[in-house]
Amino acid sequence: IVHVNYSKPYPNDFDYERDDPSPYQGDTFEIYDLEGRHQKTYNLRNIGIKSEGLGNMQCEPRVSGDYVVIPWDYFDGKNGTRFTAVFFDPEAGKVINSYEKQLSSAYLTNYACSGGYGVFAFGKYDINCMDMDIVYEGKLSKTISFTNADINWQTTFPMLDMGDAKILLPYMKSASTSWGIDGYFIIDLRTATYEKFEED
């Protein structure tokens, strides 16, 4: 699955005030088989949730089991920002389910996928903590709240799929004097439990 975002040159007589730019812009999924043969094209803007307000893709889509997870933020002046994770079946060409979260004092810092799960980390603007929502096929499974004051939860690093519905979460200690990773947790998405990862 390849995400392609492109803009074609406008013609010389293009009127920037009156003409529609959409024929010259694109945001697509290109689906290939494992031999590199092109199979399908999907317009990403048609896969989002139909919502009032401005839709913005916060992170790159990722594969989770048989689905593609597409993370959107929707903002409108009345309701604020709402995070929506769309679970899309590229074989059937349709949205299977979606997970939504209203963002008032939180923001998406990170997300990863493993074994059909999507795990979304939300930081708090004024508090050193992090909520991690574990979502299975578009439905909220469990939430883990990280509140250990010895760890700087507002500094995040990319999470890594370890296979078998497990995620590697790097962290930095609050007392660190230089920016860098001090340790790791392994998160089991099936059981919503975690433990320190001590291996090199």
C-alpha positions in Angstrom: 0.0 0.0 0.0 1.5 3.3 -1.1 0.3 6.7 -0.1 0.6 9.2 -2.9 0.1 12.9 -2.4 0.6 15.1 -5.5 0.0 18.4 -7.2 0.1 18.9 -11.0 1.1 22.2 -12.7 -1.9 24.5 -13.3 -2.5 25.5 -16.9 -1.4 29.0 -17.9 -4.9 30.3 -18.1 -5.9 29.0 -14.6 -7.9 31.5 -12.7 -6.9 31.2 -9.0 -10.0 33.0 -7.8 -12.6 31.1 -9.9 -11.2 27.8 -11.1 -11.4 24.5 -9.2 -7.9 23.2 -8.3 -9.1 19.7 -7.3 -8.4 18.1 -10.8 -4.8 19.1 -10.4 -4.4 17.7 -6.9 -4.5 14.2 -5.5 -4.3 12.2 -2.3 -4.5 8.5 -3.1 -3.9 4.9 -1.9 -2.2 2.8 -4.6 -2.6 -0.9 -3.9 0.0 -3.4 -5.3 0.4 -7.1 -4.9 3.6 -8.6 -3.6 5.0 -9.0 -7.1 4.7 -5.2 -7.7 1.6 -5.3 -9.9 -0.8 -2.4 -9.5 -4.2 -3.5 -8.3 -6.4 -0.6 -7.2 -6.5 3.2 -6.6 -8.5 4.8 -3.9 -9.1 8.5 -3.3 -8.1 9.1 0.3 -10.5 12.1 0.7 -13.3 9.7 0.0 -12.3 7.4 2.8 -12.5 10.0 5.6 -15.6 10.5 7.7 -18.2 12.8 6.3 -17.9 15.6 8.7 -18.4 19.4 9.0 -15.2 21.3 9.4 -11.7 20.9 8.1 -10.2 17.4 7.8 -6.5 17.0 8.2 -4.5 13.8 8.2 -2.2 13.9 11.2 0.1 10.9 10.5 0.7 8.5 7.7 -1.7 5.6 7.3 -0.5 2.3 8.5 -1.5 -1.4 8.0 -3.1 -3.2 10.9 -3.9 -6.8 10.1 -6.2 -6.9 7.1 -7.0 -3.2 7.4 -5.5 0.2 6.8 -5.7 2.7 9.6 -6.1 6.3 8.5 -5.8 9.0 11.2 -7.8 12.2 10.7 -8.3 15.3 12.8 -11.5 17.3 12.2 -11.9 20.9 13.4 -14.8 23.2 13.4 -15.4 26.3 15.4 -18.4 24.9 17.2 -17.2 21.5 18.4 -13.4 22.0 18.4 -11.1 19.1 17.3 -12.2 15.5 17.0 -9.7 12.7 16.3 -11.0 9.9 14.0 -9.2 6.7 13.1 -10.7 5.0 10.1 -10.3 1.3 9.6 -10.4 0.7 5.9 -10.6 -2.7 4.1 -8.6 -2.3 0.8 -9.9 -5.6 -0.6 -13.5 -4.6 -0.2 -12.9 -0.9 -0.8 -15.0 0.2 2.2 -14.7 1.5 5.8 -15.1 -1.3 8.3 -15.3 0.9 11.4 -14.0 4.1 12.9 -12.9 5.3 16.3 -13.5 8.8 17.5 -12.2 10.9 20.4 -13.0 14.5 21.2 -9.8 16.4 21.8 -10.2 19.2 24.3 -7.0 19.3 26.4 -5.2 16.4 24.6 -3.4 15.9 21.3 -2.3 12.8 19.4 1.5 12.3 20.0 2.0 8.9 18.4 0.3 5.8 17.1 1.2 2.3 15.9 -0.5 -0.8 14.7 0.0 -4.5 15.4 -2.1 -7.7 15.0 -5.3 -5.9 14.0 -5.0 -3.4 16.7 -4.3 0.3 16.5 -2.8 2.0 19.6 -3.1 5.8 19.9 -1.1 7.9 22.4 -2.6 11.2 23.6 -0.6 13.7 25.6 -2.1 16.3 27.8 -1.2 19.9 27.3 -0.6 20.9 30.9 0.0 17.6 32.7 2.9 15.2 32.4 0.9 12.1 31.6 -0.3 10.1 28.6 -3.4 8.1 27.7 -3.0 5.2 25.3 -6.2 4.1 23.6 -6.1 0.5 22.3 -8.5 0.0 19.5 -9.4 -3.3 17.8 -10.9 -3.1 14.3 -12.3 0.4 15.0 -13.7 -0.3 18.5 -12.1 0.9 21.7 -10.7 -2.1 23.6 -9.0 -0.5 26.6 -7.1 2.6 27.8 -3.8 2.6 29.6 -3.0 5.8 31.6 0.7 6.5 32.1 1.2 8.9 35.1 4.7 7.9 36.3 6.3 11.3 37.2 9.8 9.9 36.6 9.2 9.7 32.9 8.7 12.6 30.5 5.5 11.7 28.7 5.4 14.9 26.7 8.5 13.9 24.8 7.6 11.0 22.6 9.4 8.7 20.3 8.1 6.5 17.5 6.5 3.3 18.7 7.5 0.1 17.0 5.5 -3.0 16.0 7.1 -6.0 17.6 4.6 -8.5 16.1 2.0 -10.6 17.8 0.0 -7.5 19.0 2.9 -6.1 20.9 4.4 -2.6 20.7 7.7 -1.2 21.8 7.3 2.2 23.5 10.6 4.2 24.1 10.7 6.7 26.9 12.9 9.5 28.3 13.3 10.1 32.1 12.1 13.4 33.5 15.5 14.0 35.1 17.5 13.5 31.8 19.8 16.4 31.1 20.1 15.5 27.4 17.5 14.6 24.8 17.4 10.8 24.1 15.9 7.4 24.9 16.5 6.1 28.4 14.4 2.9 28.2 11.6 0.9 26.7 8.3 -0.7 27.6 6.7 -3.6 25.8 2.9 -3.2 25.6 0.7 -6.2 25.0 -2.3 -4.9 23.2 -4.5 -7.9 23.8 -4.2 -7.7 27.6 -3.6 -3.9 27.8 -0.6 -4.6 30.1 3.0 -3.4 29.9 6.4 -4.2 31.3 9.9 -2.8 31.0 11.9 -4.2 28.1 15.4 -4.9 29.3 17.1 -6.5 26.2 19.6 -4.6 24.0 
